Amino acid sequence: MVGMNVPEALLDRLRDRLLESGYTLDGVRERLGDVAASALAREELVPALRATRDGDALAALIRLWWLGVPVEAAELPLPVAGLVESGLLTAEHGTAVRAAVHLQPWEEGGYLVSDRKVRPGDPPLRTDHVVGAGGASANLAQLAARAPAERALDLGTGCGVQVVHLAGRARRIVATDVNPRALELAALTWRLSGVHERAEVEARQGAMYEPVEGERFDLIVSNPPFVIAPGGGLTYRESGEDADGFCRHLVRLAPRHLAPGGYAHLLANWLHVKGEDWRDRVGGWLAETGLDGWAVQRDVQDPAEYVELWLRDSAEHGTPRYAERYDAWLGRLEAMDVTGVGFGWITLRDSGTLDPVVRVEELTQRVELPVGGYVSGVLDAIGAAHRLTDEELLAACPAVAEGVTEERSGPPGAEDPARIVLRQTRGLRRTAAVGTVEAALAGVVDGTLPLAPLLDAIAELTGGDPAELRASTPAAVRALIAEGFFTL
Ligand SMILES: C[S@@+](CC[C@H](N)C(=O)[O-])C[C@H]1O[C@@H](n2cnc3c(N)ncnc32)[C@H](O)[C@@H]1O
């Protein structure tokens, strides 16, 4: 298919025409409307085809690049002959043409070039399919630290979407992929997105960290082939490594490639295995690195849900081999005693400390985006809480973090609440059920008064024992600092 020697001048013309015709994220959103856009997310094309029936330039571009249906060449505001010659379009019956790739507008004024999404009824995916940007790509993009980086690595760049996000924030970016077709399509993405105006981008082919042996980066991002599948057939999602070994290696080897102060953000899947706490499994990966680490499970699926999700993703649902594939996959997971598969984020930071801290937790609530805007504060808080002794804590002057509110509930008419909850309205939007002492502290700490005398005052007001409060409260306060309810 696409033999990707597309002349740069042709790509520049293509980009100009796309922009002039309103083929942008907002333009497509407006033209399709909510109903057709939601239907498309469910792989239903009909509403989008109806919304683009009127044949103007924007409608024709949506049909061509996004919906992947044949379009009359005369309806397209494009250098059609050149695009056919370069392999980006193919001539259909009569005077119609069809896109050989999926080309969609993206954030940051970019365009992403990938293979066309497979839909139910399509022929099986080729093993070197280049996947377009999806929910996982967006999750990784919003997780990445926002601080400017001199050198960044995007491992497994695929259609090149992470580079579009990083360009400008990172000055030099190395993008790797084991699949040479991915690098060809990514090069089109970058050219159409103008990333070379914002960053120096270098593409390198190879597996894992091989293409960057001996090199270090201020920022590493990877949305890897994390799907846990028997055998591994589709490069865009399956590495062929057993179980969750690929993600583990990605984490384990990260310290060799992080510069001092650098961050690595990785998406991952991990197994929940009978008799093992998944937190210990993932915590073990992070602990091996000797870096500060934070792993968040955002979702967990049982084995059957997991297999169905990925068989749907490759449009195998309803095919003659569906039941056989489903059975074999499920059998493999069962043989490993798998009770579920977790989906999440992993962040590592080379803070240079000799006493690194690892936190593994489940967060399923909606969080403030982008997480990258405050991820360094999350790691700072986890580290500070871990490193403070009880004595240092009692002498510290915490304050309540911005946006923390308190909720009290209990039976009507009761003098004391049965439950007090602190809630973050910002950031990770955590909640914490607290006791009356922590709630009282939350009402008075303002960053100017040390904890110890505040606890003595609370003991006096409540008739408690000051020594006992000084001994018992630091653990709870440490947890509230680690979770960002109190700041230091
Ligand atoms: C899920 S896609 C991610 C694409 C893109 N970075 C994103 O965020 O949407 C994973 C990419 O990793 C690549 N890949 C698969 N195995 C790899 C390996 N062993 N080493 C490096 N890249 C690999 C695939 O070719 C694919 O492009």
PDBQT file of the ligand as one rigid body, heavy atoms in Angstrom, charges set to zero:
ROOT
HETATM    1  C1  LIG A 501      -0.838   1.339  20.821  1.00  0.00    +0.000 C 
HETATM    2  S1  LIG A 501       0.250   1.828  19.537  1.00  0.00    +0.000 S 
HETATM    3  C2  LIG A 501       0.573   3.477  20.091  1.00  0.00    +0.000 C 
HETATM    4  C3  LIG A 501       0.625   4.502  19.019  1.00  0.00    +0.000 C 
HETATM    5  C4  LIG A 501       0.739   5.935  19.464  1.00  0.00    +0.000 C 
HETATM    6  N1  LIG A 501       2.007   6.185  20.143  1.00  0.00    +0.000 N 
HETATM    7  C5  LIG A 501      -0.415   6.389  20.322  1.00  0.00    +0.000 C 
HETATM    8  O1  LIG A 501      -0.170   6.918  21.407  1.00  0.00    +0.000 OA
HETATM    9  O2  LIG A 501      -1.551   6.252  19.907  1.00  0.00    +0.000 OA
HETATM   10  C6  LIG A 501       1.734   0.965  19.975  1.00  0.00    +0.000 C 
HETATM   11  C7  LIG A 501       2.877   1.129  19.010  1.00  0.00    +0.000 C 
HETATM   12  O3  LIG A 501       3.996   0.376  19.490  1.00  0.00    +0.000 OA
HETATM   13  C8  LIG A 501       4.635  -0.250  18.402  1.00  0.00    +0.000 C 
HETATM   14  N2  LIG A 501       5.353  -1.438  18.884  1.00  0.00    +0.000 N 
HETATM   15  C9  LIG A 501       4.925  -2.714  18.957  1.00  0.00    +0.000 A 
HETATM   16  N3  LIG A 501       5.887  -3.503  19.451  1.00  0.00    +0.000 NA
HETATM   17  C10 LIG A 501       6.948  -2.698  19.720  1.00  0.00    +0.000 A 
HETATM   18  C11 LIG A 501       8.239  -2.929  20.251  1.00  0.00    +0.000 A 
HETATM   19  N4  LIG A 501       8.616  -4.140  20.633  1.00  0.00    +0.000 N 
HETATM   20  N5  LIG A 501       9.072  -1.882  20.351  1.00  0.00    +0.000 NA
HETATM   21  C12 LIG A 501       8.676  -0.633  19.978  1.00  0.00    +0.000 A 
HETATM   22  N6  LIG A 501       7.475  -0.364  19.465  1.00  0.00    +0.000 NA
HETATM   23  C13 LIG A 501       6.621  -1.382  19.348  1.00  0.00    +0.000 A 
HETATM   24  C14 LIG A 501       3.516  -0.587  17.445  1.00  0.00    +0.000 C 
HETATM   25  O4  LIG A 501       4.000  -0.754  16.134  1.00  0.00    +0.000 OA
HETATM   26  C15 LIG A 501       2.580   0.598  17.629  1.00  0.00    +0.000 C 
HETATM   27  O5  LIG A 501       2.838   1.594  16.682  1.00  0.00    +0.000 OA
ENDROOT
TORSDOF 0
